[in-house]
Amino acid sequence: MLKRWYPRYHVRKLVDLEPAFLLAQGFKGIMIDLDNTLVNWGEVEVTAETVDWVQQAKGAGLKLCIVSNALEHRVKTVGEHLGIPWVARATKPRKAAFQKALALLGTKPEETAAVGDQIFTDVWGGNRMALFTILTIPLSPREFFYTRIVRCFERRVLKRLKKKGIISE
């Protein structure tokens, strides 16, 4: 039962993902969560380091798409700034937003990765679509109040993932 929440890969932050690694795994498309993965929660400011990573990934031939439960105006602002498509109000872990992102990317599930900081939205939703799921550590301790509640349950799953050696931190 817990396997639905197991990420396939784990990195500290998005910029630690090497585009060459993703290409070597056969990925053509990457779905990226917004809050606490791409930018700090509630913000639209993208760090220079993240902008550089996005440019490197795009330059390597990877297609990127933001998939976020956040409201349209914030997701659109970041997407336009980075020059990548987006899906807002995604209601992750539901499949519809991931299916829409696959259409925007023009990729199949087996050639697409989903990156995010939450097990019960990003990882579970990506696993439901048979995507390669990548868990990151949240960029900021600031979060939506509901997310803070869910993190209590997430810590239990993370503890089990660490015990099984699936994640290292």
ROSE-4610 file (N, C-alpha, C; in Angstrom, 1 decimal, always signed):
// ROSE-4610
residu = [M/M/M/L/L/L/K/K/K/R/R/R/W/W/W/Y/Y/Y/P/P/P/R/R/R/Y/Y/Y/H/H/H/V/V/V/R/R/R/K/K/K/L/L/L/V/V/V/D/D/D/L/L/L/E/E/E/P/P/P/A/A/A/F/F/F/L/L/L/L/L/L/A/A/A/Q/Q/Q/G/G/G/F/F/F/K/K/K/G/G/G/I/I/I/M/M/M/I/I/I/D/D/D/L/L/L/D/D/D/N/N/N/T/T/T/L/L/L/V/V/V/N/N/N/W/W/W/G/G/G/E/E/E/V/V/V/E/E/E/V/V/V/T/T/T/A/A/A/E/E/E/T/T/T/V/V/V/D/D/D/W/W/W/V/V/V/Q/Q/Q/Q/Q/Q/A/A/A/K/K/K/G/G/G/A/A/A/G/G/G/L/L/L/K/K/K/L/L/L/C/C/C/I/I/I/V/V/V/S/S/S/N/N/N/A/A/A/L/L/L/E/E/E/H/H/H/R/R/R/V/V/V/K/K/K/T/T/T/V/V/V/G/G/G/E/E/E/H/H/H/L/L/L/G/G/G/I/I/I/P/P/P/W/W/W/V/V/V/A/A/A/R/R/R/A/A/A/T/T/T/K/K/K/P/P/P/R/R/R/K/K/K/A/A/A/A/A/A/F/F/F/Q/Q/Q/K/K/K/A/A/A/L/L/L/A/A/A/L/L/L/L/L/L/G/G/G/T/T/T/K/K/K/P/P/P/E/E/E/E/E/E/T/T/T/A/A/A/A/A/A/V/V/V/G/G/G/D/D/D/Q/Q/Q/I/I/I/F/F/F/T/T/T/D/D/D/V/V/V/W/W/W/G/G/G/G/G/G/N/N/N/R/R/R/M/M/M/A/A/A/L/L/L/F/F/F/T/T/T/I/I/I/L/L/L/T/T/T/I/I/I/P/P/P/L/L/L/S/S/S/P/P/P/R/R/R/E/E/E/F/F/F/F/F/F/Y/Y/Y/T/T/T/R/R/R/I/I/I/V/V/V/R/R/R/C/C/C/F/F/F/E/E/E/R/R/R/R/R/R/V/V/V/L/L/L/K/K/K/R/R/R/L/L/L/K/K/K/K/K/K/K/K/K/G/G/G/I/I/I/I/I/I/S/S/S/E/E/E]
num = [1/1/1/2/2/2/3/3/3/4/4/4/5/5/5/6/6/6/7/7/7/8/8/8/9/9/9/10/10/10/11/11/11/12/12/12/13/13/13/14/14/14/15/15/15/16/16/16/17/17/17/18/18/18/19/19/19/20/20/20/21/21/21/22/22/22/23/23/23/24/24/24/25/25/25/26/26/26/27/27/27/28/28/28/29/29/29/30/30/30/31/31/31/32/32/32/33/33/33/34/34/34/35/35/35/36/36/36/37/37/37/38/38/38/39/39/39/40/40/40/41/41/41/42/42/42/43/43/43/44/44/44/45/45/45/46/46/46/47/47/47/48/48/48/49/49/49/50/50/50/51/51/51/52/52/52/53/53/53/54/54/54/55/55/55/56/56/56/57/57/57/58/58/58/59/59/59/60/60/60/61/61/61/62/62/62/63/63/63/64/64/64/65/65/65/66/66/66/67/67/67/68/68/68/69/69/69/70/70/70/71/71/71/72/72/72/73/73/73/74/74/74/75/75/75/76/76/76/77/77/77/78/78/78/79/79/79/80/80/80/81/81/81/82/82/82/83/83/83/84/84/84/85/85/85/86/86/86/87/87/87/88/88/88/89/89/89/90/90/90/91/91/91/92/92/92/93/93/93/94/94/94/95/95/95/96/96/96/97/97/97/98/98/98/99/99/99/100/100/100/101/101/101/102/102/102/103/103/103/104/104/104/105/105/105/106/106/106/107/107/107/108/108/108/109/109/109/110/110/110/111/111/111/112/112/112/113/113/113/114/114/114/115/115/115/116/116/116/117/117/117/118/118/118/119/119/119/120/120/120/121/121/121/122/122/122/123/123/123/124/124/124/125/125/125/126/126/126/127/127/127/128/128/128/129/129/129/130/130/130/131/131/131/132/132/132/133/133/133/134/134/134/135/135/135/136/136/136/137/137/137/138/138/138/139/139/139/140/140/140/141/141/141/142/142/142/143/143/143/144/144/144/145/145/145/146/146/146/147/147/147/148/148/148/149/149/149/150/150/150/151/151/151/152/152/152/153/153/153/154/154/154/155/155/155/156/156/156/157/157/157/158/158/158/159/159/159/160/160/160/161/161/161/162/162/162/163/163/163/164/164/164/165/165/165/166/166/166/167/167/167/168/168/168/169/169/169]
x = [+0.8/+0.0/+0.9/+1.9/+2.8/+3.5/+3.6/+4.4/+3.8/+2.6/+2.0/+2.6/+3.2/+3.8/+5.3/+5.9/+7.3/+7.8/+8.7/+9.3/+10.3/+10.6/+11.6/+13.0/+13.1/+14.4/+14.2/+15.3/+15.2/+16.4/+16.2/+17.3/+16.9/+17.9/+17.7/+16.8/+17.2/+16.4/+16.5/+15.6/+15.4/+16.7/+17.5/+18.7/+19.8/+19.6/+20.5/+20.3/+19.2/+18.9/+19.7/+20.5/+21.4/+20.6/+20.4/+19.8/+20.3/+21.6/+22.3/+21.8/+21.6/+21.0/+19.6/+18.8/+17.4/+17.4/+18.2/+18.3/+18.8/+19.7/+20.3/+19.2/+18.3/+17.2/+16.1/+16.2/+15.3/+14.1/+14.3/+13.2/+13.2/+12.1/+11.9/+11.2/+10.4/+9.5/+9.6/+9.6/+9.6/+8.5/+7.6/+6.6/+7.2/+7.0/+7.6/+6.6/+6.5/+5.6/+6.1/+5.2/+5.6/+6.1/+5.2/+5.5/+6.4/+7.5/+8.5/+9.3/+9.2/+10.0/+10.7/+9.9/+10.4/+10.7/+9.8/+9.9/+9.5/+9.9/+9.4/+7.9/+7.2/+5.8/+5.2/+4.2/+3.5/+4.2/+5.3/+6.1/+6.1/+6.6/+6.7/+8.2/+9.0/+10.4/+11.2/+11.8/+12.6/+14.1/+14.8/+16.2/+17.0/+18.1/+19.0/+19.5/+19.7/+20.2/+19.1/+17.8/+16.8/+16.6/+16.6/+16.5/+17.6/+18.9/+20.0/+19.7/+19.1/+18.8/+17.8/+16.7/+15.7/+16.3/+17.1/+17.8/+18.6/+19.4/+20.2/+19.3/+18.3/+17.4/+16.7/+16.2/+15.7/+16.7/+17.9/+19.0/+19.4/+19.2/+19.6/+18.5/+17.4/+16.3/+15.1/+15.2/+14.0/+12.9/+11.7/+10.5/+10.0/+9.7/+9.3/+7.9/+7.2/+5.8/+5.6/+5.1/+4.7/+3.3/+3.2/+1.9/+1.7/+0.8/+0.6/-0.8/-1.1/-2.4/-2.7/-1.7/-1.8/-2.7/-3.1/-4.0/-3.3/-4.1/-3.6/-2.7/-2.9/-2.1/-0.7/-0.4/+0.9/+1.7/+1.0/+1.6/+1.9/+1.0/+1.2/+2.4/+2.5/+3.6/+4.9/+5.1/+6.3/+6.5/+5.5/+5.6/+6.0/+5.4/+5.8/+7.2/+7.6/+9.0/+10.0/+9.7/+10.6/+10.4/+9.3/+9.1/+8.7/+7.9/+7.4/+5.9/+5.2/+3.8/+3.5/+2.2/+1.8/+0.4/+0.1/-1.2/-1.5/-2.4/-2.8/-4.0/-4.2/-5.4/-5.5/-4.4/-4.2/-5.0/-5.4/-6.0/-5.2/-3.9/-3.1/-3.5/-3.6/-3.0/-3.9/-5.0/-5.9/-5.1/-5.6/-4.9/-5.0/-6.1/-6.5/-5.4/-4.8/-3.8/-2.5/-2.2/-1.0/-1.2/-2.5/-2.8/-2.8/-3.2/-3.1/-1.7/-0.8/+0.6/+1.3/+0.9/+1.5/+1.1/-0.1/-0.5/+0.3/+0.5/+1.3/+2.7/+3.3/+4.7/+4.8/+3.7/+3.8/+4.6/+4.6/+5.3/+4.4/+5.0/+4.3/+4.7/+3.9/+4.2/+5.6/+6.0/+7.3/+8.5/+8.3/+9.4/+9.2/+8.5/+8.2/+8.5/+9.1/+9.3/+8.5/+8.1/+7.3/+8.2/+8.5/+9.3/+8.5/+8.6/+7.9/+8.3/+7.8/+8.2/+7.2/+6.1/+5.1/+4.8/+4.7/+4.5/+3.0/+2.1/+0.6/+0.0/+0.8/+0.3/+1.2/+2.4/+3.3/+3.7/+4.2/+4.6/+3.4/+2.4/+1.3/+0.6/+0.4/-0.2/+0.7/+2.0/+2.9/+2.9/+2.9/+2.9/+1.6/+0.5/-0.8/-0.8/+0.0/+0.1/+1.3/+2.0/+3.2/+4.3/+4.5/+5.6/+6.7/+7.9/+9.1/+9.1/+8.8/+8.6/+9.9/+10.1/+11.3/+10.9/+11.3/+11.0/+12.1/+11.7/+12.7/+12.4/+13.3/+13.1/+12.5/+11.4/+10.8/+11.8/+11.7/+12.6/+12.5/+11.3/+11.0/+10.2/+10.3/+9.4/+8.0/+7.9/+6.5/+5.7/+4.4/+3.5/+2.1/+1.2/-0.2/-0.6/-1.5/-1.8/-2.2/-3.0/-3.4/-2.2/-1.2/+0.0/+0.8/+0.8/+1.5/+0.9/-0.4/-1.1/-0.8/-0.8/-0.5/+1.0/+1.8/+3.3/+3.4/+2.5/+2.6/+2.5/+1.6/+1.5/+2.6/+3.1/+4.2/+5.4/+5.7/+6.9/+6.9/+5.8/+5.7/+6.1/+5.7/+6.0/+7.5/+8.0/+9.4/+10.3/+9.9/+10.7/+10.8/+9.7/+9.7/+10.6/+10.5/+11.4/+12.9/+13.2/+14.6/+15.0/+14.2/+14.4/+14.7/+13.9/+14.1/+15.2/+15.8/+16.9/+16.5/+15.2/+14.7/+15.1/+15.2/+15.7/+16.8/+17.7/+18.9/+18.7/+17.8/+17.8/+16.4]
y = [-1.2/+0.0/+1.3/+1.3/+2.5/+2.8/+1.8/+1.9/+3.0/+3.3/+4.4/+5.8/+5.8/+7.1/+7.1/+6.0/+6.0/+6.7/+7.6/+8.3/+7.3/+7.5/+6.6/+7.2/+8.5/+9.1/+10.3/+10.7/+11.7/+12.7/+14.0/+15.0/+16.0/+16.8/+17.8/+18.9/+19.4/+20.4/+20.2/+20.9/+20.8/+21.0/+22.0/+22.3/+21.2/+20.2/+19.1/+18.0/+18.1/+17.2/+17.6/+16.7/+16.9/+16.6/+17.6/+17.3/+16.1/+15.9/+14.7/+13.4/+13.4/+12.2/+11.9/+13.0/+12.8/+12.3/+12.8/+12.4/+10.9/+10.6/+9.2/+8.2/+8.6/+7.8/+7.7/+8.4/+8.4/+9.4/+10.3/+11.3/+12.4/+12.8/+13.9/+15.1/+14.8/+15.8/+15.7/+16.9/+17.0/+17.9/+17.4/+18.1/+18.6/+19.9/+20.5/+21.2/+20.8/+21.5/+22.9/+23.8/+25.2/+25.5/+25.4/+25.9/+24.9/+25.5/+24.8/+23.8/+23.8/+23.0/+24.0/+24.8/+25.7/+27.1/+27.5/+28.8/+28.5/+29.5/+29.4/+29.5/+28.9/+28.9/+30.3/+30.5/+31.8/+32.9/+32.6/+33.6/+33.3/+34.3/+34.1/+34.4/+34.8/+35.1/+33.8/+33.7/+32.5/+32.9/+32.1/+32.4/+32.3/+32.9/+32.9/+31.4/+30.7/+29.3/+28.5/+28.7/+28.0/+28.3/+29.6/+30.1/+29.4/+29.4/+28.7/+27.3/+26.6/+25.1/+24.9/+25.8/+25.7/+25.9/+26.9/+27.1/+25.9/+25.3/+24.2/+23.0/+22.8/+21.6/+21.8/+23.0/+23.3/+23.2/+23.7/+23.6/+22.2/+21.3/+19.9/+19.2/+19.9/+19.2/+18.7/+19.0/+18.6/+19.5/+19.0/+19.8/+19.9/+21.1/+21.4/+21.9/+21.6/+22.1/+22.2/+23.3/+23.5/+22.8/+22.0/+21.4/+21.8/+22.6/+23.2/+23.2/+23.0/+23.2/+24.7/+25.6/+27.0/+27.7/+28.9/+29.7/+30.1/+30.3/+30.6/+31.7/+32.9/+34.0/+33.8/+33.1/+32.8/+31.8/+30.8/+29.8/+30.4/+31.2/+31.8/+32.8/+33.5/+34.5/+33.8/+32.7/+31.9/+31.2/+30.6/+30.0/+30.9/+32.1/+33.0/+33.5/+33.8/+34.2/+33.2/+31.9/+30.8/+30.4/+30.8/+30.4/+28.9/+28.5/+27.1/+27.0/+26.0/+25.9/+25.5/+25.6/+25.4/+24.8/+24.1/+23.7/+24.2/+25.0/+25.6/+24.9/+25.1/+24.5/+23.0/+22.3/+20.9/+19.9/+20.2/+19.2/+17.9/+18.0/+16.8/+16.2/+14.9/+13.8/+13.3/+14.0/+13.6/+13.5/+12.7/+12.4/+13.5/+14.2/+15.1/+16.1/+16.7/+17.7/+17.1/+15.9/+15.2/+14.8/+14.4/+14.1/+15.4/+16.5/+17.8/+18.2/+18.0/+18.3/+17.4/+16.1/+15.2/+15.7/+16.2/+16.7/+18.0/+18.9/+20.1/+19.7/+18.7/+18.3/+17.5/+16.8/+15.9/+14.7/+14.2/+13.1/+12.0/+10.8/+9.6/+9.5/+8.8/+8.7/+8.1/+7.1/+6.4/+7.3/+8.4/+9.3/+10.6/+10.6/+11.8/+11.6/+12.6/+12.6/+13.7/+13.5/+14.5/+14.8/+16.1/+16.5/+17.4/+17.1/+17.9/+17.6/+18.4/+18.3/+17.5/+17.1/+16.5/+15.1/+14.2/+12.8/+12.6/+13.2/+13.0/+13.7/+14.6/+15.3/+14.9/+15.4/+15.2/+13.8/+13.1/+11.7/+10.8/+10.9/+10.0/+10.2/+11.5/+11.8/+11.3/+11.5/+11.0/+9.5/+8.8/+7.4/+6.8/+7.5/+7.1/+7.1/+8.0/+8.1/+7.4/+6.6/+5.8/+6.7/+7.9/+8.8/+8.4/+8.8/+8.6/+9.8/+9.5/+10.5/+10.8/+12.1/+12.6/+13.5/+13.2/+13.9/+14.9/+16.1/+17.1/+17.5/+18.1/+18.7/+20.1/+20.4/+21.8/+22.9/+23.9/+25.0/+25.9/+26.0/+26.9/+26.2/+26.5/+26.0/+26.6/+27.7/+28.4/+27.5/+27.3/+26.5/+26.9/+26.4/+26.5/+25.8/+26.3/+25.7/+24.2/+23.9/+22.5/+21.6/+22.1/+21.3/+21.0/+22.0/+21.7/+20.6/+20.4/+19.3/+18.0/+18.0/+16.8/+16.4/+17.3/+17.0/+16.1/+16.2/+15.3/+13.8/+13.5/+12.2/+11.8/+12.8/+12.6/+12.2/+12.8/+12.5/+11.0/+10.4/+8.9/+8.1/+8.5/+7.9/+8.1/+9.3/+9.6/+8.7/+8.6/+7.8/+6.3/+5.8/+4.5/+4.4/+5.4/+5.5/+5.5/+6.2/+6.3/+4.9/+4.3/+3.0/+1.9/+2.0/+1.1/+1.4/+2.6/+3.0/+3.6/+3.9/+4.5/+6.0/+6.7/+8.0/+8.1/+9.0/+9.1/+10.2/+11.1/+12.2/+12.3]
z = [+0.0/+0.0/+0.0/+0.8/+0.8/-0.5/-1.3/-2.5/-3.4/-3.3/-4.1/-3.8/-2.6/-2.1/-2.2/-2.8/-2.9/-4.1/-4.0/-5.1/-5.8/-7.0/-7.7/-7.5/-7.2/-7.0/-6.1/-5.5/-4.4/-4.6/-4.6/-4.6/-3.6/-3.1/-2.2/-2.8/-4.0/-4.7/-6.2/-6.8/-8.3/-9.0/-8.7/-9.4/-9.2/-8.3/-8.2/-9.2/-9.9/-11.0/-12.2/-12.7/-13.9/-15.1/-16.0/-17.3/-18.0/-17.9/-18.6/-18.0/-16.7/-16.0/-16.5/-16.6/-17.0/-18.5/-19.3/-20.7/-20.8/-20.0/-20.0/-19.6/-18.8/-18.3/-19.4/-20.5/-21.5/-21.4/-20.5/-20.3/-21.4/-21.8/-22.8/-22.1/-21.1/-20.5/-19.0/-18.3/-16.9/-16.4/-15.5/-14.8/-13.5/-13.2/-12.0/-11.2/-9.9/-9.0/-8.8/-8.4/-8.2/-6.8/-5.8/-4.5/-3.8/-3.3/-2.5/-3.3/-4.7/-5.6/-6.5/-7.2/-8.2/-7.6/-6.7/-6.0/-4.5/-3.7/-2.3/-2.3/-1.3/-1.2/-1.2/-2.0/-2.1/-2.9/-3.5/-4.2/-5.7/-6.4/-7.9/-8.3/-7.4/-7.7/-7.8/-9.0/-9.3/-9.1/-8.4/-8.2/-9.5/-9.5/-10.7/-10.9/-9.9/-10.0/-10.7/-10.3/-10.9/-12.4/-12.7/-14.1/-14.9/-14.4/-15.1/-15.3/-14.3/-14.4/-15.5/-15.5/-16.5/-17.9/-18.1/-19.4/-19.8/-18.9/-19.2/-19.6/-18.9/-19.2/-20.6/-20.8/-22.1/-23.2/-23.0/-23.9/-24.2/-23.3/-23.5/-24.2/-24.5/-25.2/-24.4/-23.1/-22.2/-22.4/-22.4/-22.3/-20.9/-20.5/-19.1/-19.0/-17.9/-17.7/-16.2/-15.7/-14.3/-14.1/-13.1/-12.7/-11.2/-10.9/-9.6/-9.1/-7.9/-7.3/-7.0/-7.2/-7.0/-8.0/-7.6/-8.5/-9.8/-10.8/-12.2/-12.2/-11.6/-11.8/-11.3/-10.3/-9.8/-10.7/-11.1/-12.0/-13.3/-13.8/-15.1/-15.1/-14.0/-13.9/-14.0/-13.2/-13.2/-14.6/-15.1/-16.4/-17.5/-17.6/-18.6/-18.4/-17.2/-16.9/-17.4/-17.2/-17.5/-19.0/-19.6/-21.0/-21.1/-20.1/-20.1/-19.9/-20.4/-20.2/-18.7/-18.4/-17.0/-17.0/-15.9/-15.5/-14.1/-13.9/-12.6/-12.0/-10.7/-10.1/-10.4/-10.3/-10.8/-10.0/-8.8/-7.9/-7.8/-7.7/-7.5/-6.2/-6.1/-7.0/-8.1/-8.4/-9.5/-10.8/-11.7/-12.9/-14.0/-14.0/-15.1/-15.4/-14.4/-14.6/-15.2/-14.8/-15.3/-16.8/-17.1/-18.5/-19.3/-18.8/-19.5/-19.8/-18.7/-18.9/-19.9/-19.9/-20.9/-22.3/-22.5/-23.8/-24.2/-23.2/-23.4/-23.8/-23.1/-23.3/-24.6/-25.0/-26.2/-25.9/-24.6/-24.2/-23.7/-23.5/-23.0/-21.5/-20.7/-19.3/-19.0/-19.8/-19.6/-20.0/-20.6/-21.0/-20.3/-19.1/-18.4/-16.9/-16.3/-14.8/-14.2/-12.9/-12.2/-10.9/-10.7/-9.6/-8.7/-7.4/-6.4/-5.0/-4.0/-2.6/-1.7/-2.3/-1.5/-1.9/-1.0/-1.3/-1.7/-0.9/-1.1/-2.3/-3.0/-4.2/-5.4/-5.3/-6.4/-6.7/-5.7/-5.9/-6.1/-5.3/-5.5/-6.9/-7.2/-8.5/-9.7/-9.6/-10.6/-10.7/-9.6/-9.6/-10.1/-9.9/-10.4/-12.0/-12.5/-14.0/-14.6/-13.7/-14.1/-14.6/-14.0/-14.3/-13.4/-13.7/-12.9/-11.9/-10.6/-9.6/-8.9/-8.7/-8.0/-6.9/-5.7/-4.5/-4.1/-3.8/-3.4/-1.9/-1.3/+0.0/-0.2/+0.6/+0.4/+0.5/-0.4/-0.4/+0.9/+1.4/+2.5/+3.6/+4.8/+5.9/+5.8/+5.1/+5.0/+4.0/+4.4/+3.6/+3.9/+3.0/+3.2/+4.5/+5.3/+6.6/+6.4/+5.4/+5.2/+4.9/+4.2/+3.9/+5.2/+6.1/+7.4/+8.1/+8.0/+8.7/+8.0/+6.6/+5.9/+6.1/+6.3/+6.6/+7.8/+8.7/+9.9/+9.4/+8.5/+8.0/+7.1/+6.3/+5.4/+6.1/+7.3/+8.1/+8.4/+8.6/+8.9/+7.7/+6.5/+5.3/+5.0/+5.2/+5.0/+5.9/+7.1/+8.1/+7.6/+7.1/+6.5/+5.2/+4.4/+3.2/+3.6/+4.6/+5.1/+5.6/+6.4/+7.0/+5.9/+4.8/+3.7/+2.8/+3.0/+2.1/+0.8/+0.7/-0.6/-0.7/+0.4/+0.4/+1.5/+1.3/+2.2/+3.3/+3.1/+4.1/+4.6]
